[in-house]
Amino acid sequence: MAASVQGGRTGNLPAEANAFVGREAELAEIAGLLGTERLVTLTGPGGVGKSRLALRAAHATHAGFPGGAWLVELSELRDPALLVNAVAQATRSTEQTLRPLLETVCEHLAGAPLLLVLDTCEHVLDECARVVQELLAHVAELRVLATSRQPLGVPGERLLTVAPLPLGEHDDAVALFAARAAAALPSFALTEANRPHVAAICARLDGIPLALEIAAVRLRGFPLDRLLEGLDSRFDLLVSPARPRLARHQTLRTAIGWSHELCTPLERLLWARLSVFAGGWDVEAAEFVCHGGPLDAEEILALLASLTEKSIVTREDDGAAVRYRMLDTVRSFGAEWLAELGEEQALRRRHRDYYRWIARQGEAEWLGPGQRMWAERLSTEHGNVRLAMEECLAAPEPETALELAGTLWYFWFACGFTEEGRAYLERALSRTPGDGGPEHTLAVWAHRLVTVVPDDLEAAESVSAAYVWLAEERRLPVPALPLTGASLAVRGESARSAVLYGSAGRAPAGDGGAEFFQLLTLALQAYLLAGQAAFERCATVGERLRQDCAKRGELWMRAWGDFFVSLAGIGLGHADEAVGSAREALAAKWRVHDRLGAAAVADLLVAAQASRGEDELAAHLLGISRRLWHTAGLPQLGSPDTTVFHREYERRLRATLGDARFTDAVRTGQELEPGAALRLALGGASEGPEL
């Protein structure tokens, strides 16, 4: 889910799929509580509308949170240990750090007031409580709105129980049913004649929103009176005469169960098998994972359309790809049937194997024209990738976990998930001490790759300090540049060897890893030459890196080639060419979600523009650079007090512009919303890569 900017406000709240009905009193109460309380938890049974109410409340109160309103969907999370990663991913914090990730997230969120919506906390309740308590303790301006079937139990938590909708003929339950019925069947209209029937249906379903929405879709096949009769007969089968009223959770299960009975046998089978996915899936995934027995792969697309028509499955089309998903309660119902069928383990293994295949395909094509597509696809499938990793780690054969964790090196390394990848790789490696074959070699190499990313900021700073000395001694037009980000800062040849080779001194297994090995060697050569101010040789190596990547149609490593060509250009006095190469690098880094790389390139642009005499623009870019370092989860690198680069440029630009102009220009750059900041950095283009 991409971050959005709405009226200058940032966040990642998705658009509401349909009109919100009722709940005015609850919305007003939530808005009031968020003004005075730091943690508000919406509780209630499944299907009562907690998630939808929280999303509506977040949209309604968004204007009061300059730092943005951020939704963290936890329903697809299976491992509580990944909760902080989920928060980091949703809020655009980086995972490219060896510091505790929660500490990094706290720093990233600090500043302007912001709202964090944690949706569906109950299945990771203890970890939610721990993380929320830490966030509230360290982020003073933070407000948290949580949804959970149980309270989090955090000190200061304010609970708001979400009740079913009021049931009168002119109340919210009837209005919701009528709205959803009209959407399902455009000819439907609520009239005084049919209102009593609608009210009776709502009463039968206890005013539970999900049950009402499921029942409303049934109007496509039943008139109102038949729908009410069907619900009555279904309830009579399940309710004893001694128990005239169902518990609310039983009511919801009854409504879902009736929809299940109205499905064909093949639709029921597909429903059950689809429950193994985390978050969502596309048609290819459904065909691979769910076919077998009476269910042919060729039938699955039509069956998905039928389940969508019945509102069992929802279809999402963003213009680039079509995906499907199920609500948690509906998925849980399908999972119970899958267990009853005895297919759960087989389907989980098939799901695992599909995403192992996806990972291998992505690795084989990563260094090519499909790189951006794979970055987007793996980010979209993150929940399923995690589920596949957990299944591999649970398998008796340790090689499967080593193979998948190692094969995903490009996802962990280049797309901002190094901390998560490192954790998975360490878990996989702990099961196979010693040399376990090619899978082990690949996992060791991948682990060294993701570990070196943030581990050598000190080394990069020492190279930058030497560069300052060279610049002063030789009166070069550029001061030090922190060549951090994406593991290009390494401690000499020993660290270089450790990264490029596994413990046994072998190149990594896998075609993608082997190719990347060659490109990384060039990048490291360019880095070491830049540290020696050997600009002509640096430019030659950087150009070779660009050409090798261009032959493959590759973006991410080519951007480092652009980076070093630009850096060399500044050192050689070719400032205009340096600006062009740096802009190419910045655009590519954002397209593949490399936050650290983008921040490093932004620093380079400051130097390039300053060397052209564009001092005010350079000061704007210095503010943008600080914001990007903060977005990357390393805010200290955006501070003028902590890096050679920022200290040097603050001194030079302040002297040129004067204190007032310099301060205003930096603040302006730092406060630009992401799209405007990127457009300015790229030369004022009307359109740029999405942030």
Disulfide bonds with the S-S distance in Angstrom:
none
